[in-house]
Amino acid sequence: MVWQEFPLSSSGFDNWPPEDEQVIEELCAIAESYVARRRHHVSLLLWSGGNELQGSLDGRKMGQASPSVWTIR
């Protein structure tokens, strides 16, 4: 089984997903391309938006306790 990730990762300083509208639009196009090219692989189990992105347990952007949730529109 394969866990396919989109190209998002932690910089070590900023562990939060991008919030800039232009960057989000670019990532959406990249995600659509990934899905179109890989959707027929029988071993594909799930898609992930970057398993290194996380925030604090109280919802702040800084921290290392809780994975952040990022959705593609």
VMD Tcl script that draws the C-alpha trace (Angstrom):
set ca {
  {0.00 0.00 0.00}
  {1.20 3.52 -0.83}
  {0.74 6.74 1.13}
  {1.11 9.41 -1.55}
  {2.05 12.88 -0.37}
  {1.70 16.21 -2.07}
  {4.85 18.38 -2.14}
  {4.48 20.09 1.24}
  {7.06 19.82 3.96}
  {8.28 21.51 7.09}
  {11.06 24.03 6.84}
  {11.90 23.42 10.47}
  {10.90 27.00 11.27}
  {7.42 27.26 9.78}
  {5.48 24.03 10.18}
  {2.17 25.45 8.96}
  {0.59 24.96 5.52}
  {0.76 27.94 3.15}
  {-1.94 30.57 3.51}
  {-1.02 32.81 0.56}
  {-3.80 32.57 -2.04}
  {-1.39 32.37 -5.00}
  {0.63 29.57 -3.41}
  {-2.58 27.68 -2.59}
  {-3.75 27.99 -6.21}
  {-0.40 26.65 -7.43}
  {-0.57 23.75 -4.98}
  {-4.11 22.94 -6.12}
  {-2.88 22.67 -9.71}
  {-0.01 20.44 -8.58}
  {-2.39 18.26 -6.57}
  {-4.74 17.87 -9.55}
  {-1.77 16.82 -11.68}
  {-0.62 14.28 -9.09}
  {-4.10 12.76 -8.81}
  {-4.61 12.62 -12.58}
  {-1.30 10.80 -13.08}
  {-1.48 8.41 -10.14}
  {-5.16 7.69 -9.54}
  {-5.13 4.32 -11.29}
  {-2.38 2.73 -9.19}
  {-3.93 -0.24 -7.39}
  {-1.63 0.11 -4.38}
  {-2.61 3.74 -3.66}
  {-4.18 3.86 -0.21}
  {-4.40 7.57 0.64}
  {-3.29 11.08 -0.22}
  {-1.65 13.37 2.32}
  {-0.92 17.07 2.35}
  {2.39 16.79 4.15}
  {2.85 14.76 7.31}
  {5.47 17.15 8.74}
  {3.09 20.10 9.09}
  {1.91 20.59 12.64}
  {0.87 23.14 15.22}
  {0.33 23.33 18.95}
  {-2.44 21.48 20.77}
  {-4.27 24.77 21.38}
  {-4.47 25.50 17.64}
  {-1.61 27.98 17.28}
  {0.63 27.75 14.23}
  {3.82 27.13 16.17}
  {4.43 23.93 18.02}
  {5.03 20.25 17.50}
  {2.10 18.43 19.00}
  {-0.79 18.15 16.56}
  {-0.85 17.62 12.78}
  {-2.32 20.59 10.96}
  {-5.35 20.08 8.76}
  {-5.12 21.41 5.24}
  {-7.77 20.85 2.61}
  {-7.61 21.37 -1.12}
  {-10.56 23.28 -2.47}
}
mol new
graphics top color blue
foreach p $ca { graphics top sphere $p radius 0.5 }
foreach p [lrange $ca 0 end-1] q [lrange $ca 1 end] { graphics top cylinder $p $q radius 0.2 }
display resetview
